Amino acid sequence: MKKPIILSLKVKLGLLVAIIIMIIMTIVTYTSVIRQEKSMRNEMRSKAINMAQITGALALLGGNGEDPWAFAKQFLKFAPQLDSNILYVVITDAKNNIIDSEINTSLLKAITGDDSQKLQNQIPQAVKERLLKLSPSFVENVFDKLGHILPIDVILKPADNFIGTMSIGYSLYKFDSSVKTARTITLLFTLGFIVVGILASFGLSLNITKPIYKIVDAMKKVEQGDLNQHVDVKTKDEIQMLASSFNFMVEGLKEREHIKHTFKRYVSEHVAERLIKEREVSITGERKTATILFQDIRGFTSMSEQMSPEEVVAILNEYFTAMVDVIFGYEGTLDKYIGDAIMAVFGTPYSHQDDPLRAVKTAVDLQRTLKNLNTKWKGEGKDRFLAVGCGIATGPVVAGSIGSEKRLEYTVIGDTVNLASRIEGLTKGGQILICENTYKAVKDYISTKPLDMVYVKGKREPQQIYEVLYEL
């Protein structure tokens, strides 16, 4: 499949302006030349008629007993000098006999390249034959040699007495040359205007496309993941509006990436992408049913007192990394770290039908992961051994962004959160305790045993607690 030819905006604008200028100049030129030709043609025709009338009038001055053509014959010799465009003057009498003729030999030479006597004799004869409408082929052959001729025939008929005809051949040779020169000059001016127009259009298009290319380059960088783009365009037109919209879009993408990055701190990347794509997250506050998991390291406070700060931080970082990977593996949400404790949520911002079961399975895998971590540390010769207890509760919570205008945190609050925390406080190292609601949701899938009814802070009635039975 052939790749389509892409014309840049600069080329398109240049061609458009050039075509517009060409059309305008062609119309103007055509109109101007046509008017000029018409005006010159009318002027020459008027001159030819006036010349013929003057010559004819002189023929009438001869009087009785004199040659009636005497004055006309004398004037005839000066006619070409009075107007250089007169090629021939021929006088015929009432019987169409040629009385006299005068040929402008210099003009004849310029037109035909032939001023021979033969051609000079043929011209009056052709004029006569034309008047008599005889020998059309001969007449056509002679007049074809003479080029563009404007023939004027003035009938001399004083007092209704026809005495002859005055025929003048007005050559348009010089007129055609002038028109050709005018057309050439006009064409050159048109071409000049087109060139200037193209250059001006390219300059204009460059001024238009330069900010567009800036926007395009910025878009390509955004497409590659670089959101640190801001296009500064101050053209005070639609392009500036386009640039402003682009900048607004980039800011929106930055905010989206920030939200995405923020969610990735609390949920797995898969869940974060899904939440942003489906736009089902409410950060303003909503009531939901969720399962809360608290996990705390037993005896870590006394253990940390025997370590350097660097060792404490190193242990916690490695521990938290392993634990969070397990939580994200079950698509849970990391709510927060509380010292050496972890609070995780299942059911918000994205919920599943088996969130309680996911939370319990997470707690079991957390214990197994910690066992592997302890084994690893022992193999490395590090004097470290951690034991954790997990408390889980299921119930209604309020989820949303909580905090001040300067700092917000997406979290969950409510009695269920407090209950999970209190249950975790009852655990021993390696123990997983769950509340009654959680038990009801997982009893068909997880082995448990009931413990004694216990009073927990914040509850008036004693709570039934269950211990999850599992194998490491």
Phi and psi in degrees as a GROMACS rama.xvg file:
@    title "Ramachandran Plot"
@    xaxis  label "Phi"
@    yaxis  label "Psi"
@TYPE xy
-69.418  140.88  LYS-2
-74.1263  127.595  LYS-3
-62.9369  143.659  PRO-4
-74.7037  126.168  ILE-5
-108.646  119.326  ILE-6
-96.7987  131.711  LEU-7
-69.615  160.75  SER-8
-61.9484  -34.4447  LEU-9
-61.4948  -45.4005  LYS-10
-65.0875  -42.6782  VAL-11
-61.9319  -44.9747  LYS-12
-64.532  -41.7573  LEU-13
-61.0759  -46.4266  GLY-14
-63.975  -41.0822  LEU-15
-61.2998  -47.8361  LEU-16
-64.3265  -41.2706  VAL-17
-61.4952  -43.6087  ALA-18
-64.5604  -42.6232  ILE-19
-61.6476  -46.6531  ILE-20
-62.5922  -41.6592  ILE-21
-63.0768  -42.8953  MET-22
-64.2654  -46.0228  ILE-23
-62.3384  -47.8434  ILE-24
-65.8573  -35.7244  MET-25
-64.31  -43.9429  THR-26
-64.3111  -46.119  ILE-27
-63.0857  -45.4684  VAL-28
-62.8657  -47.4471  THR-29
-60.2539  -46.0317  TYR-30
-63.0377  -43.9017  THR-31
-64.5164  -46.5244  SER-32
-65.8479  -42.4675  VAL-33
-61.5887  -44.1062  ILE-34
-62.4474  -42.8315  ARG-35
-63.9516  -43.9649  GLN-36
-61.9377  -44.0903  GLU-37
-63.189  -42.1081  LYS-38
-64.6296  -45.4107  SER-39
-66.4447  -38.4156  MET-40
-64.5306  -44.2541  ARG-41
-62.742  -39.447  ASN-42
-64.1317  -43.2232  GLU-43
-67.2  -39.7314  MET-44
-62.6491  -41.8468  ARG-45
-62.8178  -42.3017  SER-46
-61.9985  -43.3538  LYS-47
-63.4289  -42.4053  ALA-48
-65.2597  -43.4893  ILE-49
-61.3054  -42.47  ASN-50
-63.7533  -42.0754  MET-51
-66.0012  -39.1718  ALA-52
-66.9131  -40.1444  GLN-53
-62.8559  -46.3595  ILE-54
-63.1545  -40.7029  THR-55
-66.6788  -37.6755  GLY-56
-63.9453  -38.3068  ALA-57
-63.4062  -28.8843  LEU-58
-67.9862  -23.9791  ALA-59
-84.8164  -4.40966  LEU-60
-90.1239  0.52851  LEU-61
-65.3678  -37.6291  GLY-62
79.6394  176.382  GLY-63
-71.4955  141.888  ASN-64
75.6375  -1.73611  GLY-65
-114.933  162.244  GLU-66
-65.8285  114.672  ASP-67
-64.7169  -15.2678  PRO-68
-103.936  8.09862  TRP-69
-59.497  -52.1927  ALA-70
-64.7461  -37.6387  PHE-71
-64.914  -39.2823  ALA-72
-65.1495  -39.8619  LYS-73
-67.1862  -39.0954  GLN-74
-71.0895  -28.5658  PHE-75
-57.1539  -36.6176  LEU-76
-68.378  -24.4741  LYS-77
-95.5036  -8.59803  PHE-78
-56.5693  -47.854  ALA-79
-62.6497  -27.0252  PRO-80
-75.8094  -29.3609  GLN-81
-71.6432  -32.8289  LEU-82
-143.852  113.12  ASP-83
-68.5374  -10.2384  SER-84
-85.7949  -7.79311  ASN-85
-76.7799  118.599  ILE-86
-88.4468  -40.4888  LEU-87
-148.268  155.186  TYR-88
-135.146  126.417  VAL-89
-130.733  130.404  VAL-90
-111.48  128.167  ILE-91
-122.711  148.534  THR-92
-87.564  -169.558  ASP-93
-64.5387  -23.9597  ALA-94
-96.2271  11.8842  LYS-95
64.8815  25.7905  ASN-96
-84.9205  142.606  ASN-97
-74.6724  116.331  ILE-98
-81.5096  -47.5409  ILE-99
-164.642  163.927  ASP-100
-153.919  157.052  SER-101
-139.974  131.05  GLU-102
-115.738  132.923  ILE-103
-82.7798  92.4516  ASN-104
-66.189  -36.5466  THR-105
-65.2576  -39.0242  SER-106
-70.7967  -37.863  LEU-107
-61.4733  -41.2161  LEU-108
-63.8504  -41.005  LYS-109
-66.9239  -34.7663  ALA-110
-80.624  -50.436  ILE-111
-102.491  -20.0074  THR-112
76.5734  10.09  GLY-113
-139.467  114.42  ASP-114
-118.089  31.808  ASP-115
-64.8955  157.519  SER-116
-63.6657  -31.5188  GLN-117
-61.9293  -47.7619  LYS-118
-67.0925  -35.4427  LEU-119
-65.6882  -33.8907  GLN-120
-75.3212  -30.7141  ASN-121
-71.0248  -30.276  GLN-122
-64.179  -51.4927  ILE-123
-60.9147  -37.0331  PRO-124
-65.5589  -40.0407  GLN-125
-66.2379  -35.4579  ALA-126
-64.7439  -42.8709  VAL-127
-62.1943  -46.8193  LYS-128
-63.0322  -34.2299  GLU-129
-66.3725  -41.5356  ARG-130
-63.4825  -36.7849  LEU-131
-85.6928  -7.55026  LEU-132
59.2302  44.8123  LYS-133
-117.251  163.119  LEU-134
44.1635  60.0659  SER-135
-59.3051  -34.5367  PRO-136
-68.4543  -39.2848  SER-137
-65.6245  -45.9788  PHE-138
-60.626  -44.1474  VAL-139
-64.8968  -39.439  GLU-140
-64.0954  -42.0242  ASN-141
-69.5397  -46.7735  VAL-142
-68.3925  -26.9375  PHE-143
-64.4682  -34.3361  ASP-144
-69.0882  -28.9235  LYS-145
-81.5034  -8.91484  LEU-146
78.508  -148.367  GLY-147
-78.8739  105.743  HIS-148
-118.311  140.875  ILE-149
-108.721  97.3628  LEU-150
-82.6951  130.669  PRO-151
-121.764  125.307  ILE-152
-118.163  119.019  ASP-153
-108.39  118.616  VAL-154
-82.5469  126.632  ILE-155
-93.5328  108.919  LEU-156
-144.55  68.4975  LYS-157
-73.3141  134.969  PRO-158
53.522  40.755  ALA-159
59.4347  24.7172  ASP-160
-112.679  100.862  ASN-161
-69.704  120.696  PHE-162
-115.583  -11.6037  ILE-163
157.897  -170.585  GLY-164
-134.766  137.703  THR-165
-105.383  115.81  MET-166
-112.711  125.003  SER-167
-121.381  130.585  ILE-168
-100.708  105.687  GLY-169
-93.0462  111.339  TYR-170
-77.6697  134.521  SER-171
-100.234  17.6665  LEU-172
-59.3113  -51.561  TYR-173
-68.4531  -34.9818  LYS-174
-62.5266  -45.0827  PHE-175
-62.8916  -38.2475  ASP-176
-64.2473  -41.7529  SER-177
-64.8318  -41.8899  SER-178
-64.5149  -41.4208  VAL-179
-62.1853  -42.7135  LYS-180
-63.6924  -42.2563  THR-181
-63.1685  -40.7284  ALA-182
-65.1979  -40.5885  ARG-183
-62.7193  -45.5921  THR-184
-62.6639  -43.7678  ILE-185
-62.2874  -40.709  THR-186
-62.1967  -43.0196  LEU-187
-63.1688  -41.8323  LEU-188
-62.3807  -40.4781  PHE-189
-62.1394  -46.9614  THR-190
-60.8493  -40.3116  LEU-191
-61.5983  -44.4945  GLY-192
-62.8177  -38.215  PHE-193
-63.8088  -44.8201  ILE-194
-61.595  -47.2347  VAL-195
-61.4114  -41.4548  VAL-196
-62.7178  -41.3565  GLY-197
-63.8248  -45.7892  ILE-198
-61.7889  -43.2806  LEU-199
-64.712  -39.8337  ALA-200
-67.3137  -37.1942  SER-201
-66.5231  -38.8974  PHE-202
-63.3327  -43.5387  GLY-203
-65.0693  -44.6032  LEU-204
-64.746  -35.547  SER-205
-64.054  -40.0504  LEU-206
-64.928  -32.3679  ASN-207
-79.8803  -43.9823  ILE-208
-80.5928  -22.4807  THR-209
-57.3522  -50.6953  LYS-210
-66.3974  -29.0726  PRO-211
-65.8858  -42.3503  ILE-212
-63.4013  -34.3522  TYR-213
-61.4283  -42.7006  LYS-214
-65.8113  -42.137  ILE-215
-62.4769  -45.1507  VAL-216
-60.8069  -41.783  ASP-217
-64.9141  -38.2988  ALA-218
-63.1208  -40.1281  MET-219
-62.6639  -39.6633  LYS-220
-67.4883  -38.1937  LYS-221
-64.4433  -39.6429  VAL-222
-61.0339  -32.0452  GLU-223
-82.8864  -0.711127  GLN-224
103.587  0.828008  GLY-225
-89.7371  104.154  ASP-226
-93.9286  4.51496  LEU-227
-86.3982  55.2166  ASN-228
-119.333  135.49  GLN-229
-146.597  119.999  HIS-230
-96.3161  120.551  VAL-231
-100.81  99.5396  ASP-232
-123.067  126.226  VAL-233
-127.345  59.9643  LYS-234
-92.6161  -7.27566  THR-235
55.7784  41.355  LYS-236
-148.624  -161.734  ASP-237
-63.7729  -28.374  GLU-238
-66.6093  -38.59  ILE-239
-64.5184  -37.5398  GLN-240
-63.4463  -39.915  MET-241
-62.8131  -43.7428  LEU-242
-63.3326  -40.8719  ALA-243
-63.4447  -40.9977  SER-244
-64.4565  -39.172  SER-245
-63.1082  -45.9632  PHE-246
-61.6738  -39.6538  ASN-247
-63.7139  -40.1536  PHE-248
-63.155  -43.4782  MET-249
-62.8323  -40.7732  VAL-250
-62.3718  -38.3599  GLU-251
-64.5492  -40.2867  GLY-252
-65.8771  -37.5943  LEU-253
-62.1567  -43.9014  LYS-254
-63.833  -40.2942  GLU-255
-63.4256  -43.2084  ARG-256
-65.5461  -35.4449  GLU-257
-64.9514  -44.0661  HIS-258
-62.5702  -42.6635  ILE-259
-61.7904  -45.5324  LYS-260
-63.3837  -40.1416  HIS-261
-63.8616  -44.1723  THR-262
-65.217  -33.0775  PHE-263
-65.9995  -18.8568  LYS-264
-73.8681  -21.4178  ARG-265
-114.751  -25.1074  TYR-266
-131.77  169.676  VAL-267
-67.0727  158.425  SER-268
-60.6974  -37.4301  GLU-269
-61.078  -46.6781  HIS-270
-65.2769  -41.237  VAL-271
-59.9088  -45.9129  ALA-272
-62.3846  -40.5716  GLU-273
-67.6702  -40.2143  ARG-274
-63.7226  -43.909  LEU-275
-69.7168  -38.6901  ILE-276
-67.3763  -44.3726  LYS-277
-84.4053  -12.9007  GLU-278
53.2909  44.7948  ARG-279
-104.761  10.8146  GLU-280
-89.6083  131.258  VAL-281
-112.251  118.901  SER-282
-106.368  6.56057  ILE-283
-91.7242  -14.2995  THR-284
122.311  123.358  GLY-285
-152.821  152.408  GLU-286
-90.5481  130.905  ARG-287
-143.878  162.65  LYS-288
-97.2866  125.054  THR-289
-141.326  165.021  ALA-290
-113.906  126.462  THR-291
-106.246  134.169  ILE-292
-120.675  125.066  LEU-293
-112.213  137.084  PHE-294
-135.017  134.138  GLN-295
-137.587  144.294  ASP-296
-80.8721  128.032  ILE-297
-79.2384  129.66  ARG-298
69.6531  19.5308  GLY-299
-72.9025  -29.9054  PHE-300
-61.979  -48.6084  THR-301
-67.8229  -33.1575  SER-302
-66.8277  -41.3  MET-303
-67.6704  -24.2629  SER-304
-66.9818  -20.2761  GLU-305
-96.0923  3.79055  GLN-306
-117.139  161.233  MET-307
-77.7496  158.206  SER-308
-55.7591  -37.6561  PRO-309
-63.8253  -40.1122  GLU-310
-67.1329  -40.1943  GLU-311
-60.0963  -47.5797  VAL-312
-63.719  -41.6964  VAL-313
-62.921  -43.6578  ALA-314
-63.1917  -48.2196  ILE-315
-62.9439  -41.3025  LEU-316
-62.6913  -44.4663  ASN-317
-67.9273  -39.605  GLU-318
-64.7051  -50.2787  TYR-319
-62.5891  -39.2248  PHE-320
-59.0551  -45.5779  THR-321
-66.6637  -41.6013  ALA-322
-67.3781  -44.2516  MET-323
-63.9238  -36.8605  VAL-324
-59.6834  -38.3522  ASP-325
-66.3997  -45.0478  VAL-326
-59.5184  -46.5421  ILE-327
-65.9399  -29.9379  PHE-328
-62.1517  -28.7185  GLY-329
-100.81  15.7625  TYR-330
58.79  37.6982  GLU-331
-87.4568  168.413  GLY-332
-110.132  127.507  THR-333
-79.731  111.102  LEU-334
-79.4584  -51.5919  ASP-335
-169.569  164.026  LYS-336
-101.133  135.188  TYR-337
-122.842  90.9718  ILE-338
64.4425  -117.182  GLY-339
-97.8014  7.86417  ASP-340
-97.9722  157.032  ALA-341
-123.082  136.333  ILE-342
-116.8  121.083  MET-343
-122.282  151.627  ALA-344
-127.684  136.83  VAL-345
-122.077  118.985  PHE-346
122.471  -4.3787  GLY-347
-157.755  141.585  THR-348
-76.4651  -15.5403  PRO-349
-117.672  128.697  TYR-350
-106.154  155.833  SER-351
-129.221  158.859  HIS-352
-67.7022  -27.6372  GLN-353
-107.171  34.0014  ASP-354
-57.1844  -42.2162  ASP-355
-59.6832  -42.0506  PRO-356
-65.8935  -38.9152  LEU-357
-61.1881  -41.8  ARG-358
-64.0058  -43.2203  ALA-359
-66.8944  -43.6373  VAL-360
-61.7378  -36.0048  LYS-361
-62.5201  -45.2955  THR-362
-60.7838  -40.9821  ALA-363
-63.9514  -45.0668  VAL-364
-67.7358  -29.9444  ASP-365
-63.6118  -41.9586  LEU-366
-64.4244  -42.5144  GLN-367
-67.1314  -40.2406  ARG-368
-64.096  -40.9296  THR-369
-63.9289  -37.7957  LEU-370
-60.2688  -45.3878  LYS-371
-63.5948  -36.7802  ASN-372
-66.9091  -41.3398  LEU-373
-62.4939  -40.7926  ASN-374
-62.4526  -40.9655  THR-375
-61.9706  -47.349  LYS-376
-61.9283  -39.402  TRP-377
-63.174  -41.1294  LYS-378
-64.6767  -27.7674  GLY-379
-85.5772  -1.41332  GLU-380
78.9447  21.7435  GLY-381
-95.8942  133.534  LYS-382
-82.6031  73.5504  ASP-383
-134.878  137.326  ARG-384
-153.591  118.253  PHE-385
-111.541  145.298  LEU-386
-132.619  137.012  ALA-387
-126.862  154.691  VAL-388
-118.742  145.173  GLY-389
-122.484  133.463  CYS-390
-121.048  132.674  GLY-391
-130.044  136.769  ILE-392
-140.387  143.898  ALA-393
-120.679  135.148  THR-394
169.495  -172.48  GLY-395
-72.9495  142.222  PRO-396
-140.225  165.206  VAL-397
-109.335  120.447  VAL-398
-112.353  139.39  ALA-399
166.915  -177.974  GLY-400
-84.9151  121.316  SER-401
-123.809  137.449  ILE-402
148.694  -156.652  GLY-403
-100.535  177.305  SER-404
-64.5173  -28.1034  GLU-405
-81.9376  -29.1528  LYS-406
-148.447  118.979  ARG-407
-112.79  152.459  LEU-408
-138.338  128.544  GLU-409
-78.6303  120.562  TYR-410
-154.238  -179.068  THR-411
-126.303  145.904  VAL-412
-135.509  161.831  ILE-413
138.76  177.018  GLY-414
-63.2569  -33.1842  ASP-415
-64.1215  -38.4407  THR-416
-63.9545  -44.6087  VAL-417
-63.411  -39.9268  ASN-418
-63.6097  -43.8306  LEU-419
-60.921  -40.1795  ALA-420
-64.4932  -41.9267  SER-421
-66.8998  -40.1357  ARG-422
-63.3705  -42.0291  ILE-423
-60.2111  -34.8197  GLU-424
-66.2907  -18.0383  GLY-425
-87.8126  -9.19263  LEU-426
-81.0445  157.974  THR-427
-106.724  171.543  LYS-428
-58.3033  127.912  GLY-429
86.6888  -0.475569  GLY-430
-98.4698  142.917  GLN-431
-123.362  117.6  ILE-432
-114.501  141.865  LEU-433
-131.241  157.944  ILE-434
-86.6889  178.386  CYS-435
-65.0377  -41.6599  GLU-436
-61.7388  -41.8106  ASN-437
-66.0744  -41.4854  THR-438
-58.4766  -44.7941  TYR-439
-61.4785  -31.2935  LYS-440
-81.3596  -22.8505  ALA-441
-119.719  -0.137468  VAL-442
-60.2661  -27.4016  LYS-443
-81.8999  -6.20143  ASP-444
-123.117  -22.7284  TYR-445
-124.442  139.052  ILE-446
-79.1743  131.585  SER-447
-140.279  167.999  THR-448
-140.698  139.587  LYS-449
-75.9409  145.641  PRO-450
-107.11  176.952  LEU-451
-65.2454  150.505  ASP-452
-61.6947  135.416  MET-453
-129.703  151.398  VAL-454
-93.6681  131.247  TYR-455
-119.413  151.312  VAL-456
-60.6567  132.412  LYS-457
95.4626  -6.86455  GLY-458
-118.806  131.724  LYS-459
-76.9399  -38.1034  ARG-460
-94.09  149.322  GLU-461
-65.1937  147.483  PRO-462
-109.174  138.556  GLN-463
-83.5575  122.837  GLN-464
-114.018  144.257  ILE-465
-122.866  145.526  TYR-466
-103.454  133.733  GLU-467
-82.253  129.735  VAL-468
-98.8131  127.027  LEU-469
-149.566  167.756  TYR-470
-118.586  137.002  GLU-471
